[in-house]
Amino acid sequence: MGLDSVWHWLVLLVIALLVFGTKKVRHLGSDLGAAIRDFKKGLASDEETNRNNGEPLRTSEPGPSTAQQQDSRKT
C-alpha cells in the first residue's frame, strides 16, 4: 500500500484542502511555479555569464585556506 493509489492522493488532497483552504492551495501552485521559473532563469543566466566571460566552470576542489594564504605572504 504505497502512495501510487489514486485513493491515497485523493485523501491527501482533501486533507490539504481542509487544513489550508482552497485559496491558499491555489496560491501555492502559482508560487511554486514562479519559484521554479526564477530558478531556471538564474541557472541560465549563470551559464550565459560563464560562457561569455570565458571563465571555467567552478570545480568542487577547495582553494587554499585563508591561513595558508597568510602564511605564504609572510615568507
Secondary structure as GFF3:
##gff-version 3
##sequence-region A 1 75
A	DSSP	alpha_helix	6	53	.	.	.	ID=ss1
A	DSSP	alpha_helix	66	74	.	.	.	ID=ss2
###
